[in-house]
Amino acid sequence: MAVLLVVLLGVGLVALVAWPLLARSGAGDGSVASPADIERQRVEEDLDRALTAIREIEFDHRAGNLSDEDFAALDREERARAVELIRRRDALTEPGSPQGEPG
């Protein structure tokens, strides 16, 4: 009896933890993401990675792991990438844009 109770509590706990993750991904709502939505999501993920890389580059420079020259080159390149991704994201979310609907 005690084993059954522990198993039921364990299953309940797993369901409680997994529910927000499954609900957030849109599982079970029957919706299908459009190509524009998929592209917007990809651009957002790339932008998040670029911003994280900028923070890591700055941290490495402050920690003394990057020379001033290496820092300048890496920082310039990653910031240019982030700016381009921001422009792409904005173009994908502008009302009436040919690439997608407002988001």
CORGIJO-V806667 format. One record per run of one state. SS is the DSSP state (H for helix, E for strand, L for the rest). FROM is the first residue (numbers start at 1). TO is the last residue. If there is no record, write none. Layout:
# CORGIJO-V806667
SS_FROM_TO ; SS_FROM_TO
This chain:
# CORGIJO-V806667
L_1_1 ; H_2_24 ; L_25_34 ; H_35_62 ; L_63_67 ; H_68_93 ; L_94_103
